[in-house]
């Protein structure tokens, strides 16, 4: 079997090539697209693993949450942790941009912030996967994950303007 001189191909290779191109561009639209692609890919990988683990957990032993206040506490904790991830990602980006650097370094910081921001919707999503035996709680956490994901998507556009 001979090696392809152009290198490996496939969906992951194409995604990585697009992310690399996003780092090299001065076009704000392309930069936002690359940041959103990084955000979506990072969340997607976490979400897929969470869904599989949630189904395995449901099959092996359902989650027993006990008291009725626990679901509300979990929902509040998920919202608080998602908010914390928004704040930490933004803080890290603002600090990095405040240090200056080349345009490429600034774009790299935006992509790093996008990867970090993906943890915000991942937290309620992973809790939703663990809460599958409690459909009401699982739906509420999944809805929180969806809202958080949408807010993060919008936030990336705002952060790109900081560059």
C-alpha positions, -999 to +999 in steps of 0.1 A: +000+000+000+015+033-010+013+065+010-008+094-004+017+122-012-009+148-003-012+133+032-042+118+049-077+129+040-110+127+057-134+149+076-111+155+106-082+164+083-104+189+064-116+204+097-081+209+109-071+224+076-100+249+079-090+258+115-054+264+104-067+286+075-087+305+101-056+312+120-039+326+089-066+349+077-072+385+084-108+383+073-130+387+104-158+366+089-134+336+083-119+341+118-154+339+134-162+309+113-130+291+125-137+301+161-172+287+159-160+256+142-135+250+170-163+257+195-187+233+178-161+206+174-150+208+210-186+207+223-196+179+198-169+156+210-178+161+246-215+158+239-211+125+220-191+110+248-216+122+274-245+107+255-228+073+253-218+074+290-253+085+299-269+056+280-245+031+296-252+046+330-290+043+323-286+007+313-263-003+342-279+015+371-302+045+371-292+076+389-310+080+422-312+116+432-332+111+464-346+144+477-368+166+455-345+196+460-315+178+443-328+183+407-331+221+413-297+222+429-282+203+400-299+228+375-286+257+395-251+242+398-250+237+360-261+273+354-235+286+378-207+265+363-216+274+328-215+311+338-182+306+354-168+290+322-181+320+302-163+344+326-131+324+327-128+321+289-135+358+284-111+368+312-083+346+297-089+361+262-089+397+275-057+391+295-040+375+265-051+403+242-039+429+267-004+415+265-004+424+228+014+401+204+012+395+167-021+392+148-016+354+145-011+351+183-043+371+189-062+348+165-047+318+183-060+332+216-095+335+201-095+299+191-082+289+225-110+308+241-135+291+218-122+257+229-125+267+266-159+282+261-172+249+248-171+237+284-200+261+293-227+241+274-209+208+280-214+210+318-253+210+317-252+186+288-231+160+307-254+164+337-284+159+314-268+127+302-263+115+337-299+124+346-316+104+318-336+083+344-353+116+354-367+129+321-379+162+334-345+171+348-327+157+317-348+179+294-343+210+316-305+205+316-304+198+279-324+230+273-299+249+295-271+234+274-288+245+242-293+281+255-257+282+267-245+269+234-264+296+216-250+323+239-215+310+234-220+311+196-230+347+198-202+355+222-175+343+198-187+370+173-183+397+200-149+384+210-137+384+174-143+421+173-118+426+201-091+416+178 
